[in-house]
Amino acid sequence: MDDFVHNKLTQWDLSELIQTFKEQHIDKEALYELDDQTIAELIPIVGTRLKFKKRLKLLLEEQNTTDPETSESSVQCKWEFDEEAVFAQVCSSTNKANDKGKRRLDLQGESSQGQSPARKRPREDIQGSYTEEVILSDVKNIMRCVHQKLPNQDDKLNKFLKNSIKHLETDKREVVGVFGKTGAGKSSLINAIIGVKDLLPSGSISACTSVMIKVEANMRNPKYEAEIEFITKEEWKEELWTLFNFLGDNEDKEKDEDYQDSVEKLSELYGEEWRNKSPENLMDKKYFREIPEFLNSKSKILTSDTAKELSAKFVKYTRSESKEEDAKDVKRWYWPLVKCVTVRVPKNGLLQHVTLVDLPGNGDRNKSRDRMWKKVVGSCSTVWIVAEINRAASETESWEILEESCSLMGNGGECRQIHFICTKSDNIGGSDDQSAAGVRAQILKQNKQAKIKVMAEFRKLKEVKKHFSEEYFKVFTVSSKEFLRRKNLDRDDTEIPSLQEFLQDLNEWHSETLNYVSGAHGILSLIQGASSREGADIKTPVCKGLEEKLSVELDKIREPMKETLTAFEKCLSEGVDKSKSSCDKVLKSVLYPTKKGGAFHRILKCVVENGGIHKPKKGKSININMKLTSCLTDSIDEEFKKTFPNEGNSGPFNGVINAFSLGTEKLMMNKECENVKLQLTFLKTEEEKMKTKLNKLIRERKKTIYSSLTTTIEETMKECYDRAKEIRGEGSLKNMRETIEMHVHGSKNVMFVQAKDAMMEQLRDLMLEILEKLESTMQESIELSLKTDGVYILDVSLELEMVKNYYNELTECPDDDAILCID
């Protein structure tokens, strides 16, 4: 065994394998040649073997992205899969099984006349995405064929079966939000991680912080694609008026960032023509000839064979005016009209079920872009904060982003973890020791110090820690340059492989395949069980027992829900009292800032014109509604996090949804229930599917519930904002302030109670919906499986055997215990 293998096993936290690999002379070359059988012999313990396979697979993929000539053979599958042949063969077997009785489907390549043989699929690593892709495709073809063969009847069972097969497939995408100021190295980081060098432009170009860029896989064709989504004409017309308001009487134009931002937007889109035009004139169609999609409210699609070509095409939709090479021919810049750009990379495994989103720091003045920003931030399962290593701990913008967005990510979203990524770790300045070893030692020392400093800063953020515990905040020190050139650092020293492995875990390929196969297994079990006339004597008592068990399990959920309502009622009542007593002071801190000077008149004007919110290009946002709601949200943050946790695996409402069970596993172990085992298999898969759906429902609804406090305050405050924005002339600043203050003073005894009542109502509605869905769905499933006697639908015994074998293969369980191994 060489140092390479020794180091890899140590880094992978698999040191217990070092002695075995040493005895078997596994060096670097041998490591890359390990097959499934050899790995099984080397590592008999299943859990350790699965960990090793996953890390080896990622290593092979990394090698392939950076050195395709030497590593292609290591990761390339040496067998093919003929999807149409399998589909034809499955359908043929179904016909013959129904016409002539049971017959085993030959997977080894024998075929009926006129069919192409399905090629034999070898035993590859079952955790590997390619093998699972084949299993998933096989089972989809089986279910597609079964769906076609279902009787054309309108009865309850047939409707259920057709609908269930139709909805077996779900595309779960994980969203990773990437924040960071211009020049922090976000583009280089994303390019390095996904292994596409020239995709996102980087360098000295000044990025437009208003344009959101999504990066995901293109699984439809081998092209690089960019989809440009525009704001509407009406939204741009409204924004033009706002921009021209900033350009009005302004005594300190050179220092005013909002004024400079308005000039920049208008100049990039219109050149110098805007200076002599009105907003109405600037809506003329002649300015949008190159983008008819904007006028027609459609998306613009750009395609290219290479990443570099595509980048050059979409740069004018995402960046400001530039002197860079890729922008030399650009005459007009359209980013002010862009809502979002989605870039699709062909067949990229890391992005198959993951979307990376390059996000502006604190939203946008444009309402449409801001709504999308909030929606995306709220849907992020992970957030990356990117900052240069030499100023990571002291960079105020990074920490401001985290502080301002933490409630939207945490209780108001679904973010499970935050990664603070310190970029350009190879920048160490002067060093006495310029040897490779000396430079490496200096970089690693700097990285260690940076991690300590960043963690120290995080511990100071009390508001952030309400939503995210320290356990779920991690710091990475990366170097995109060193990852690509390996001059001073080993690949693992750059920590980019760690981020790649993280994305690979997010893809959850195994879970996606298993969920589909498990669902198919349940449906086929129901079809075959419904056709069986056996077990008629046991169905009635089993059915009665399951209905009684359902009632008991629902009660187990109701009680914790009642306790949750009581806790929220108590917390919110305290929050109402605090809000009433402190709202005048809170409002004064917003309306009478200490450092805004004469410019605050114009800022407050923007605040009231935008519903109580102002988002400057730099610095902290102003949000009167959130300020007024702060005591209410503070009062329930802890209880909310406990009830709807993003972190950990317990699940909502103290884990009672995940703990729900009809006890079908125990029944299947009972010999008396042998003749209803198929029906019980179906019920178990339906139970798991139902819990997954409920968790998804809760995850989405909790965002609305959490934001309901601010939404109610916004609605109450709208009246005074509308009055304040009409105020003109001398003393208008004083009059706007008084209008807002008087409204809050007159409404405080009502609006905070209304906000509390709105949240409580939404909580009750959610709880009732959960109980109703769970009861009705499981009751229907019990009736379909155990109160349907001898209804011949289709003989799917062969298909059931195939899917069952696939299911057992995925779960590595013996046949009799297959249903117990659902992930």
Rosetta blueprint (number, residue, H / E / L):
1 M L
2 D L
3 D H
4 F H
5 V H
6 H H
7 N H
8 K H
9 L H
10 T H
11 Q H
12 W L
13 D L
14 L L
15 S H
16 E H
17 L H
18 I H
19 Q H
20 T H
21 F H
22 K H
23 E H
24 Q L
25 H L
26 I L
27 D L
28 K H
29 E H
30 A H
31 L H
32 Y H
33 E H
34 L L
35 D L
36 D H
37 Q H
38 T H
39 I H
40 A H
41 E H
42 L H
43 I L
44 P L
45 I L
46 V H
47 G H
48 T H
49 R H
50 L H
51 K H
52 F H
53 K H
54 K H
55 R H
56 L H
57 K H
58 L H
59 L H
60 L H
61 E H
62 E H
63 Q H
64 N H
65 T H
66 T H
67 D L
68 P H
69 E H
70 T H
71 S H
72 E H
73 S H
74 S H
75 V H
76 Q L
77 C L
78 K L
79 W L
80 E L
81 F L
82 D L
83 E H
84 E H
85 A H
86 V H
87 F H
88 A H
89 Q H
90 V H
91 C H
92 S H
93 S H
94 T H
95 N H
96 K H
97 A H
98 N H
99 D H
100 K H
101 G L
102 K L
103 R L
104 R L
105 L L
106 D L
107 L L
108 Q L
109 G L
110 E L
111 S L
112 S L
113 Q L
114 G L
115 Q L
116 S L
117 P L
118 A L
119 R L
120 K L
121 R L
122 P L
123 R L
124 E L
125 D L
126 I L
127 Q L
128 G L
129 S H
130 Y H
131 T H
132 E H
133 E H
134 V H
135 I H
136 L H
137 S H
138 D H
139 V H
140 K H
141 N H
142 I H
143 M H
144 R H
145 C H
146 V H
147 H H
148 Q H
149 K H
150 L L
151 P L
152 N L
153 Q L
154 D L
155 D L
156 K H
157 L H
158 N H
159 K H
160 F H
161 L H
162 K H
163 N H
164 S H
165 I H
166 K H
167 H L
168 L L
169 E L
170 T L
171 D L
172 K L
173 R L
174 E E
175 V E
176 V E
177 G E
178 V E
179 F E
180 G L
181 K L
182 T L
183 G L
184 A L
185 G L
186 K H
187 S H
188 S H
189 L H
190 I H
191 N H
192 A H
193 I H
194 I H
195 G L
196 V L
197 K L
198 D L
199 L L
200 L L
201 P L
202 S L
203 G L
204 S L
205 I L
206 S L
207 A E
208 C L
209 T L
210 S L
211 V L
212 M E
213 I E
214 K E
215 V E
216 E E
217 A E
218 N E
219 M L
220 R L
221 N L
222 P L
223 K L
224 Y E
225 E E
226 A E
227 E E
228 I E
229 E E
230 F E
231 I L
232 T L
233 K H
234 E H
235 E H
236 W H
237 K H
238 E H
239 E H
240 L H
241 W H
242 T H
243 L H
244 F H
245 N H
246 F H
247 L L
248 G L
249 D L
250 N L
251 E L
252 D L
253 K L
254 E L
255 K L
256 D L
257 E H
258 D H
259 Y H
260 Q H
261 D H
262 S H
263 V H
264 E H
265 K H
266 L H
267 S H
268 E H
269 L H
270 Y H
271 G L
272 E L
273 E H
274 W H
275 R H
276 N H
277 K L
278 S L
279 P L
280 E L
281 N H
282 L H
283 M H
284 D L
285 K H
286 K H
287 Y H
288 F H
289 R L
290 E L
291 I L
292 P H
293 E H
294 F H
295 L H
296 N L
297 S L
298 K L
299 S L
300 K E
301 I E
302 L E
303 T E
304 S E
305 D L
306 T L
307 A H
308 K H
309 E H
310 L H
311 S H
312 A H
313 K H
314 F H
315 V H
316 K H
317 Y H
318 T L
319 R E
320 S L
321 E L
322 S L
323 K L
324 E L
325 E H
326 D H
327 A H
328 K L
329 D L
330 V L
331 K L
332 R L
333 W L
334 Y L
335 W H
336 P H
337 L H
338 V E
339 K E
340 C E
341 V E
342 T E
343 V E
344 R E
345 V E
346 P E
347 K L
348 N L
349 G H
350 L H
351 L H
352 Q L
353 H L
354 V E
355 T E
356 L E
357 V E
358 D E
359 L L
360 P L
361 G L
362 N L
363 G L
364 D L
365 R L
366 N L
367 K H
368 S H
369 R H
370 D H
371 R H
372 M H
373 W H
374 K H
375 K H
376 V H
377 V H
378 G H
379 S H
380 C E
381 S E
382 T E
383 V E
384 W E
385 I E
386 V E
387 A E
388 E E
389 I H
390 N H
391 R H
392 A L
393 A L
394 S L
395 E L
396 T H
397 E H
398 S H
399 W H
400 E H
401 I H
402 L H
403 E H
404 E H
405 S H
406 C H
407 S H
408 L H
409 M H
410 G L
411 N L
412 G L
413 G L
414 E L
415 C L
416 R L
417 Q E
418 I E
419 H E
420 F E
421 I E
422 C E
423 T E
424 K L
425 S L
426 D L
427 N L
428 I L
429 G L
430 G L
431 S L
432 D L
433 D L
434 Q L
435 S L
436 A H
437 A H
438 G H
439 V H
440 R H
441 A H
442 Q H
443 I H
444 L H
445 K H
446 Q H
447 N H
448 K H
449 Q H
450 A H
451 K H
452 I H
453 K H
454 V H
455 M H
456 A H
457 E H
458 F H
459 R H
460 K L
461 L L
462 K H
463 E H
464 V H
465 K H
466 K H
467 H H
468 F L
469 S L
470 E H
471 E H
472 Y H
473 F E
474 K E
475 V E
476 F E
477 T E
478 V L
479 S L
480 S H
481 K H
482 E H
483 F H
484 L H
485 R H
486 R L
487 K L
488 N L
489 L L
490 D L
491 R H
492 D H
493 D H
494 T H
495 E L
496 I H
497 P H
498 S H
499 L H
500 Q H
501 E H
502 F H
503 L H
504 Q H
505 D H
506 L H
507 N H
508 E L
509 W H
510 H H
511 S H
512 E H
513 T H
514 L H
515 N H
516 Y H
517 V H
518 S H
519 G H
520 A H
521 H H
522 G H
523 I H
524 L H
525 S H
526 L H
527 I H
528 Q H
529 G H
530 A H
531 S H
532 S L
533 R L
534 E L
535 G L
536 A H
537 D H
538 I H
539 K H
540 T H
541 P H
542 V H
543 C H
544 K H
545 G H
546 L H
547 E H
548 E H
549 K H
550 L H
551 S H
552 V H
553 E H
554 L H
555 D H
556 K H
557 I H
558 R H
559 E H
560 P H
561 M H
562 K H
563 E H
564 T H
565 L H
566 T H
567 A H
568 F H
569 E H
570 K H
571 C H
572 L H
573 S H
574 E H
575 G H
576 V H
577 D H
578 K H
579 S H
580 K H
581 S H
582 S H
583 C H
584 D H
585 K H
586 V H
587 L H
588 K H
589 S H
590 V H
591 L H
592 Y L
593 P L
594 T L
595 K L
596 K L
597 G H
598 G H
599 A H
600 F H
601 H H
602 R H
603 I H
604 L H
605 K H
606 C H
607 V H
608 V H
609 E H
610 N L
611 G L
612 G L
613 I E
614 H E
615 K L
616 P L
617 K L
618 K L
619 G L
620 K L
621 S L
622 I E
623 N E
624 I H
625 N H
626 M H
627 K H
628 L H
629 T H
630 S H
631 C H
632 L H
633 T H
634 D H
635 S H
636 I H
637 D H
638 E H
639 E H
640 F H
641 K H
642 K H
643 T H
644 F L
645 P L
646 N L
647 E L
648 G L
649 N L
650 S L
651 G L
652 P L
653 F H
654 N H
655 G H
656 V H
657 I H
658 N H
659 A H
660 F L
661 S L
662 L L
663 G L
664 T H
665 E H
666 K H
667 L H
668 M H
669 M L
670 N L
671 K H
672 E H
673 C H
674 E H
675 N H
676 V H
677 K H
678 L H
679 Q H
680 L H
681 T H
682 F H
683 L H
684 K H
685 T H
686 E H
687 E H
688 E H
689 K H
690 M H
691 K H
692 T H
693 K H
694 L H
695 N H
696 K H
697 L H
698 I H
699 R H
700 E H
701 R H
702 K H
703 K H
704 T H
705 I H
706 Y H
707 S H
708 S H
709 L H
710 T H
711 T H
712 T H
713 I H
714 E H
715 E H
716 T H
717 M H
718 K H
719 E H
720 C H
721 Y H
722 D H
723 R H
724 A H
725 K L
726 E L
727 I L
728 R L
729 G L
730 E L
731 G L
732 S H
733 L H
734 K H
735 N H
736 M H
737 R H
738 E H
739 T H
740 I H
741 E H
742 M H
743 H H
744 V H
745 H H
746 G H
747 S H
748 K H
749 N H
750 V H
751 M H
752 F H
753 V H
754 Q H
755 A H
756 K H
757 D H
758 A H
759 M H
760 M H
761 E H
762 Q H
763 L H
764 R H
765 D H
766 L H
767 M H
768 L H
769 E H
770 I H
771 L H
772 E H
773 K H
774 L H
775 E H
776 S H
777 T H
778 M H
779 Q H
780 E H
781 S H
782 I H
783 E H
784 L H
785 S H
786 L H
787 K L
788 T L
789 D L
790 G L
791 V L
792 Y L
793 I L
794 L L
795 D L
796 V L
797 S H
798 L H
799 E H
800 L H
801 E H
802 M H
803 V H
804 K H
805 N H
806 Y H
807 Y H
808 N H
809 E H
810 L H
811 T H
812 E L
813 C L
814 P L
815 D H
816 D H
817 D H
818 A H
819 I H
820 L H
821 C H
822 I L
823 D L
